[in-house]
Amino acid sequence: MEKVTIKDIARICGVGVSTVSRAINNHPDINPETKQQILDTIRAYNYVPNNSAQNLKRTETNTIALVTKGVGNPLFAEMIETAQRHVLGKDYAFVLQQVEEEENEIEAAIRIAKERRLKGIIFMGGASQPDAGLLRLLNVPYVFCTVDSRIPESLSGWGIVAIDNEAESYKIVDYLCRQGHRRIAILTAFAHDTSIGKLRLDGYRRALADHGIPYDPELVMHMRGSGSLYTMQYGYQRTKELLESETEFTALYAISDTIAIGACKAIFDSGRRVPEDISVAGFDGLDLANYYHPSITTIEQPMNEMALETSRMLFRLIREKDGRLRHIFPATLREGQSVKRICP
């Protein structure tokens, strides 16, 4: 019999993954009837929670938790490995907690910090404006990595390691405009996104405005439904829909390289070419984008440097037991073969 997952339990009970997690962890913020239904379903299906954080109940060592949001984003894989290597090198235990798109990463961290022995927390991905009330409930130092989160100065014991997502997004859209493009579509996050997707959409809008190009909602393709955002499948499906709508555009900007590659596939399948018919730009600077054909013009983030600085910053906060630290790295526009200059 195939192993039952927490997503299966959530689907069977008609609730979210975070609600199942609250029931498992005996969290008070859950309806008693819902909790009983979930527990009964868990017993009926012999579900055993398979969460690496569960092992922390038994550990007596110093432990760092890394909470990542955006499970499908390959950008995080290399960064997680770098952070983990540095943490383990300090003789600390390391636990990875993945959070679904619909879950609140701060709430997840609070539950882990209450139930396990933690010395610090790394957030990878997540909201650019996290709930200050929830942050006050964290009793250990924490560092946000990849998102320049807005944290009240009244709080302490926190750090931020990121790029300026809005400015870097502006940079690549400005580049497209300077190549003569005025009809630039964007594949972005959910309409209600408050994280990287929002920041990169803001940069897109500001670049258009500075070039005197009107903002056209028909060229803005938001993520819909559920599932992972930073995937080729998302890029393919939304680009296919955009092409079938017969909306005119000469360039497409995807907020990640994986989305951009999916978009290229949809363009090819429609009988068009990249960049001869439609130019494509991405974001992140993944190796995959460099070896793809045509190579993707993108914004390259210094991933390893950011991950290493994140773990170093967290240990500094643990050591000094206070602080408000912030390190914004510059990113680089990496020109590939996927953008064509056109006559204005």
C-alpha positions in Angstrom: 0.0 0.0 0.0 1.3 3.4 -0.9 2.4 5.5 2.1 -0.1 8.1 3.2 1.2 11.6 3.4 0.0 14.7 5.4 -1.4 16.1 2.2 -3.6 12.9 1.8 -4.9 13.4 5.3 -5.7 17.0 4.7 -7.5 16.1 1.4 -9.6 13.4 3.0 -10.6 15.7 5.9 -11.2 18.6 3.6 -8.8 20.9 5.5 -5.5 22.5 5.0 -2.1 20.9 5.7 -1.5 23.5 8.5 -4.7 22.4 10.2 -3.6 18.7 10.2 -0.3 19.8 11.6 -2.1 21.7 14.5 -4.1 18.6 15.3 -1.0 16.4 15.4 0.8 18.9 17.6 -2.1 19.4 19.9 -2.3 23.1 19.1 -5.1 24.9 20.9 -6.1 27.0 17.9 -8.3 24.3 16.2 -11.9 23.3 16.4 -12.3 20.2 18.7 -14.6 18.4 16.2 -12.2 19.1 13.4 -9.3 17.9 15.5 -11.1 14.7 16.4 -12.0 14.0 12.7 -8.3 14.4 11.8 -7.0 12.2 14.5 -9.6 9.5 13.6 -8.5 9.7 10.0 -4.9 9.4 11.0 -5.6 6.2 12.9 -7.8 4.8 10.2 -5.1 5.2 7.6 -2.2 4.3 9.9 -0.5 7.6 9.0 2.9 8.2 10.7 4.1 11.8 10.6 7.2 11.9 8.5 8.7 15.2 9.5 12.4 15.6 10.1 11.5 18.0 12.9 9.8 15.2 14.9 13.2 13.8 15.7 14.0 17.0 17.7 11.8 15.9 20.6 14.5 13.4 21.5 17.6 15.4 20.8 19.6 17.1 23.5 22.0 18.9 21.2 21.9 22.5 20.0 19.7 22.7 16.9 19.1 25.1 14.1 15.9 24.8 12.1 15.5 26.0 8.5 12.0 26.7 7.5 11.6 26.9 3.7 8.6 28.1 1.8 8.5 27.4 -1.9 9.2 23.7 -2.0 9.3 23.6 -5.8 11.9 26.4 -6.1 15.2 24.8 -7.1 17.0 28.0 -6.1 16.8 26.8 -2.5 18.4 23.4 -3.0 22.0 24.7 -3.3 21.4 27.3 -0.6 20.0 24.8 1.9 23.0 22.5 1.3 25.5 25.4 2.0 23.7 26.5 5.1 23.4 22.9 6.4 27.1 22.3 5.8 28.1 25.4 7.8 25.7 24.6 10.7 26.9 21.0 11.0 30.5 22.3 10.9 29.7 24.2 14.1 28.6 20.9 15.8 25.0 21.9 15.8 22.1 19.7 14.7 20.2 20.8 11.6 16.5 20.3 10.7 14.7 21.2 7.6 11.0 22.1 7.8 9.2 22.6 4.5 6.1 24.8 4.5 3.3 24.7 1.9 2.3 27.8 0.0 -0.9 28.2 1.9 0.7 27.9 5.3 2.1 30.6 7.5 5.9 30.0 8.0 6.0 32.0 11.2 3.3 30.0 12.8 5.1 26.8 11.7 8.3 28.1 13.3 6.6 29.0 16.6 5.3 25.4 16.9 8.7 24.0 16.3 10.4 26.4 18.7 7.9 25.5 21.4 8.1 21.8 21.0 11.8 21.3 20.3 15.2 22.5 21.5 16.1 25.2 19.1 18.9 27.8 19.2 17.9 29.6 16.1 15.8 29.7 13.0 16.5 30.4 9.3 13.6 31.4 7.1 14.1 30.8 3.4 11.3 32.4 1.3 8.2 33.8 3.0 6.4 37.1 3.5 8.1 40.4 2.9 5.9 41.9 5.7 5.6 39.1 8.3 3.1 39.5 11.2 4.9 41.4 14.0 2.6 39.9 16.6 3.7 36.4 15.5 7.4 37.4 15.4 7.2 38.5 19.1 6.2 34.9 20.0 9.5 33.5 18.7 11.9 33.1 21.6 15.1 32.4 19.6 17.1 34.5 17.1 16.1 34.2 13.5 17.3 35.2 10.0 15.2 35.8 6.9 17.1 34.7 3.8 16.2 35.7 0.2 13.4 38.1 1.2 14.1 41.7 2.5 11.4 41.4 5.1 10.1 44.4 6.9 10.6 43.8 10.6 9.7 46.4 13.2 12.8 48.1 14.9 11.1 47.5 18.2 12.0 43.8 17.8 15.5 42.4 18.2 17.4 39.2 17.7 16.8 39.1 13.9 18.7 39.3 10.7 18.0 39.7 7.0 20.1 38.4 4.0 18.6 39.1 0.6 18.9 40.9 -2.7 16.7 43.9 -3.4 14.1 42.0 -5.3 12.2 45.1 -6.4 15.3 46.9 -7.7 16.7 43.8 -9.5 13.3 43.1 -11.1 13.3 46.7 -12.3 16.8 46.1 -13.7 15.8 43.3 -16.0 12.5 44.9 -17.2 14.4 48.1 -17.8 16.8 46.0 -19.9 13.9 44.6 -22.0 12.6 48.1 -22.5 16.0 49.3 -23.7 16.0 46.5 -26.2 12.9 48.1 -27.8 10.2 46.0 -26.2 7.0 47.8 -25.1 4.5 44.9 -24.9 6.1 42.9 -22.0 4.1 40.2 -20.3 5.0 38.9 -16.8 4.5 35.5 -15.2 4.2 36.3 -11.5 2.9 34.9 -8.2 -0.6 34.7 -6.7 -2.5 38.0 -6.8 -2.5 38.0 -3.0 1.2 37.4 -2.7 3.1 39.5 -0.2 6.5 38.1 -0.8 9.0 37.9 -3.6 6.3 37.8 -6.3 4.9 41.1 -5.1 8.3 42.8 -5.0 9.2 41.6 -8.5 5.8 42.7 -9.8 6.4 46.1 -8.3 9.8 46.4 -10.1 8.1 45.4 -13.3 5.5 48.2 -12.9 8.1 50.8 -12.0 10.3 50.0 -15.0 7.3 50.3 -17.3 6.3 53.6 -15.8 9.8 55.1 -16.1 9.8 54.2 -19.8 6.3 55.7 -20.3 4.7 52.3 -21.0 1.1 51.9 -19.7 0.5 49.0 -17.3 -1.7 46.5 -19.0 -3.4 43.9 -16.7 -3.9 41.6 -19.6 -0.2 41.1 -19.7 0.0 40.1 -16.1 -0.4 36.3 -15.6 -0.8 35.4 -11.9 -0.5 32.0 -10.4 -3.9 30.3 -10.0 -5.2 27.4 -8.0 -2.8 25.5 -5.7 0.5 23.8 -5.9 4.1 24.9 -6.3 4.7 28.3 -7.9 8.3 28.1 -9.2 7.8 25.2 -11.7 8.2 24.7 -15.4 4.6 23.4 -15.5 3.3 26.7 -14.2 5.3 28.6 -16.8 4.1 26.3 -19.6 0.4 26.4 -18.7 0.1 30.2 -18.1 2.1 31.0 -21.3 0.0 28.6 -23.3 -3.1 30.5 -22.0 -1.6 33.8 -22.8 -0.7 32.8 -26.4 -4.2 31.3 -26.9 -5.8 34.6 -25.7 -4.1 36.3 -28.8 -2.9 39.1 -26.5 0.0 40.8 -28.3 3.4 40.9 -26.7 7.0 40.8 -27.9 8.7 39.8 -24.6 7.9 37.7 -21.6 9.4 38.2 -18.1 9.1 35.2 -15.7 9.9 35.8 -12.0 12.1 32.6 -11.9 14.2 30.7 -14.4 12.2 27.5 -14.1 9.0 29.4 -15.0 10.9 31.0 -17.9 12.0 27.6 -19.2 8.4 26.3 -19.1 7.3 29.5 -20.9 9.9 28.8 -23.7 8.4 25.3 -24.2 4.9 26.7 -24.6 6.2 29.2 -27.2 8.0 26.5 -29.1 4.9 24.2 -29.0 2.8 27.1 -30.5 5.1 27.1 -33.5 6.9 30.3 -32.5 10.6 30.8 -31.7 12.7 32.3 -28.9 13.9 35.0 -29.3 13.0 35.6 -33.0 9.3 35.8 -32.3 9.1 36.3 -28.5 11.9 37.2 -26.1 12.1 35.6 -22.7 13.8 36.7 -19.5 14.0 34.9 -16.1 15.2 35.5 -12.6 17.6 33.7 -10.2 20.6 32.7 -12.3 20.2 29.0 -12.1 22.8 26.8 -13.9 19.9 25.2 -15.8 19.1 28.6 -17.4 22.6 28.9 -18.6 22.7 25.5 -20.2 19.3 25.7 -21.7 19.0 26.5 -25.4 18.6 29.3 -26.0 20.4 30.3 -22.7 18.1 32.5 -20.6 18.8 36.1 -19.9 18.3 36.4 -16.2 19.2 38.1 -12.8 21.9 36.0 -11.1 21.7 35.8 -7.4 24.9 35.1 -5.3 23.2 32.0 -3.8 26.1 30.4 -2.0 27.3 33.7 -0.5 23.9 34.5 0.7 23.4 31.1 2.3 26.8 31.3 4.1 26.2 34.8 5.3 22.8 33.7 6.6 24.2 31.0 8.9 27.1 33.2 10.0 24.6 35.9 10.9 22.5 33.6 12.9 25.4 32.3 14.9 26.4 35.9 15.6 22.9 36.6 16.9 23.0 33.5 19.0 26.3 34.5 20.5 25.4 38.1 21.2 21.8 37.3 22.1 20.6 40.6 20.5 20.9 42.6 17.3 19.2 43.8 14.2 21.4 42.8 11.2 20.8 43.3 7.5 22.9 42.4 4.5 21.6 43.2 1.0 23.7 41.5 -1.8 23.9 42.9 -5.3 22.7 40.7 -8.1 24.0 40.6 -11.7 22.2 40.8 -15.0 23.4 37.8 -17.0 22.7 38.2 -20.7 21.8 35.0 -22.6 20.5 34.3 -26.0 16.8 34.5 -25.2 16.3 38.2 -25.8 16.3 39.9 -29.1 16.7 43.6 -29.7 13.8 45.1 -31.8 13.3 48.4 -33.4 11.4 50.8 -31.1 
